[in-house]
Amino acid sequence: MKNDGTPQEPGAPGGAVPAQATVEGRTRHTVARLLLEEGPMTAVVVADRLGISPTAVRRHLDALLADGEAETRDAPRRGPRGRGRPAKLFLLTEAGRARFGHAYDDLAVSAIRFLAEHAGEDAVRAFAERRVASLVEPHQDAVTEPGEPARRAEALAAALTREGYAASTRQVGSGEQLCQHHCPVAHVAAEFPQLCEAETEAFARLLGTHVQRLATIARGDSVCTTHVPAESPAGQRARTPDGGSA
């Protein structure tokens, strides 16, 4: 027992956290961050990416599952259906993403509710547009410099990652998918979808093409996914967040 009456960690002189526990905690956080930044993956892939043993990875994944910070789903099968159960993909839950920060969510929701009640929905919309403009404007030149939407999508993903959205792109048959594996304002956007709508419109202006939002973390999906067509519509130019031409 410490002098202040709180219990002391067994086997830890002075109540210090054992070094092994600290290492375990850091490794578990690294495993969780990989799932955050790159989306669902199998335990084998996690082990390979981090260079640690599959046994250690499964221990950390089991702990995340037990704490409600991760969940599993069946991996899609490729090729002929074989025997045995399909591999399991691990992905973070909302609780798991929360370990990377949802600072001041309650305060933000209360403030926007107040804005909606006293100034109306137009004010909420204007706030959402102002917020996303402040997010993307510092990166406008870097995003709009490449000519084609696919390369702009890659530049936008890099910019969003710097802003805490853990974004990436992947090629699909008809273009690129912009994936945001983390959303710092997901809890707020769940009640005020204007945040997502303004973000999607800003992406379209920066990329110079119509984009389609396929999924959002705010609606309960594991990742925010935006489809970016391979080529811009004829005659369409990228627009800056304030409506000017890039």
N, C-alpha and C positions, 0 to 999 in steps of 0.2 A: 504493500500500500504506500502510495506517495504521501508526502506531507500534507497535500491539499485534499486527501481523502479519496482520490481517484485510484482505480486499480492499476497495478503495474503489469506490463506485458510479461508473461511467464518466460523466464530464461533470458530476459533482456535487462541488463543492469541499468538502473536509473530510468527504466521505462522506454529506452530507445528501441526503435523498430529494428528487428533483425535485418542484417544486410540481405539475406536470401529473400525475405519478404519484399524488400525494396526492388530487388532485381526482378522478382516475379511480377510485381506491379507494373514495372516499366515494360516488360515483355508483353504483358496482357494489353497494355495501352497501345503498344505497337501493332499487335494483332488486330485490335479494334480499329485503329487508324487505317490499316490496309483495307479492311472491309469497307470503311467509310469512303476512302478515296477511289477505290477501284470496283466497288460493288460486289455482288455475290460471287463466291468462289469456294472450291472444295478445300478440305483440310490439306490435301496433298499439295495443291497449288500454293496455299499460304506457307506451308513449310518450305517449299522450293524458293518462293520469293524472299523469305526472311532468312533462309539458310540455317534453320534450326530443325530439330528432329520432328517427324510426324507425331511421335508420342507426346512431346512437349506441346506442340500446337493443339492437339486434341484436348490436352488438359486445360489449356487456356480457353479453348472454344467451349468446352463443357462448363467451365466456370461462368462464361458469358451467358450461356443458355440458362444456367441455374439462376442467375441474377436477373433474367428477363431482358438482357441487353442484346441478345442475338436470337435468331430463329433459323429454322432450316426449311428448305423446299427441295423437291427433286430436281436434279439437273436434267435438262432436255437430252434425250437420246439422239445420237447421230449414227446413221447407218442402220443395218438390220437389228431388230430387237433381240438381245441376247438373254441368257439366263441371269438370275440374280436380281437383287434390288438395284435401282438406279443410284448413282452417286448423289450425295447430299451437298447442296450449296448452302453456305452459311452467309447470313446477311444481318446487318444491325437492325434492331427495332428502334422505335422512337426513343425509348429509354437509353439505348446504346448511343444514339446520336447525341443525346443530351449531355453526355460526358464531355463533348467537345464544345459545349457552350450554347445556351439559349438565354443569354444574359438579359435581364430586365424584361422578359416576356410579359409578365403580368402588368407591369407598369405601362408597357407599350400598348397592350390591348386596351387597358383602361383609358389611355390618352386618346386613342383613335376612336373608341366608343364615344368619348366626350365630344370629339370633333364632329362625329356623325350626328350626334343628338343636337348640337348647338349650331353647327354650320352646314349640315346637310351632306348628302352623298357626293355632291360635286367637289366639296372640300376634301373628302377622303380621296377621291380620284386625283385631285391636284397634288395632294401630299404624296401619293404613290408615284406619280410621274416625276415629281421633284426628287424623290428618294432615288429612283433608278437612274435618273440623269446624273446625280452626284456620284453614283456608283460607277457608271461607264465612261463619263466624260474624260477622266484622267487617262483613259486607255484608248480614246477615240482614234488617234492617229495610227497607233500600232494595229488596231483592228481593221481600219478602213484602207490601209496601204495595199494589202494584197488585192488582186483584181477579182478572183473568183470566190464565190461564197464558201466553198469548202476550206480554202486557206484562211479566209476570214474567220470561219468557225473555229479553227485551230487557235488563231490568235485570241479570239474571244474567250475560249476555254482557258488559255494561259492567264488572261487578265482576271477572269472570275476566280481562278485558283488563288491568285495573289490577294483577292478580296475575301478569301475564306470559304469559297464554295466548292472546293475540291472537284473541279470540272475536268472533263476529258471529251474527246470526240472519237467516234468510230464510224467507219464507212459502211453504208448499207447499199442495197441495190440501186436506190433512186436518189442517193445523196449522202449526207452526213447526219449523224445523230449527235447532238450536243447533250452531254450527260452531266448533271450537277449532283454529286453524291452527297452533298451536305447543303443544308439551307439554314443559315443562322436565324432566319425570321419565319421558320415553318409554322410555329405555334400561332404567330400573329396572322400569317397568310391563311391559315385554316379558317379563321373567322372573317378575314377581309381579303377576298380573292382579287380585289383591285390591285394588290401588290404583284401578284403573278401576272395579271393581265397587262399591267404597265411594263413589266419586265419583258414579256413576250413581244410587245410592240416595239420596245427599244431595241431588242435583238434584231427584229426585222429591218429597222431603219439602218442599223450598223452593218448588217450583212448584205443589204441591198437586194433582198428577196423576201417573198412571203415565207413565213415559217409556221409550223404547226406544233403546238404544245401537246404532247402525247400523254404525259404523266407528270404528277407533281408529288413531292413529299408531303405537302400541305393536305393533299387529299388521301393520304395514307399509302402512297406508292413508295417503293424503296429508293427511288431516284427520280429527279426531275429530268424529263427527256423532251428535247425539242428537235423536230425534224427540220433539216435544212436542205432544200432541193439542190441538185448538182449544179444547176445554172440559174442565173437571174432571169426573170421574165424580160422579154425584149423591151428595151427602152427604159428599164427601171434602173435608177441609180441609188446608191446608198444615201440615206439621210442621216444627219446628225441628230442627237437627242432633242435639240431645240427646233428641228424642222428644216434646217438648211441642207444644202447638198454637200456631200463629202468630196 
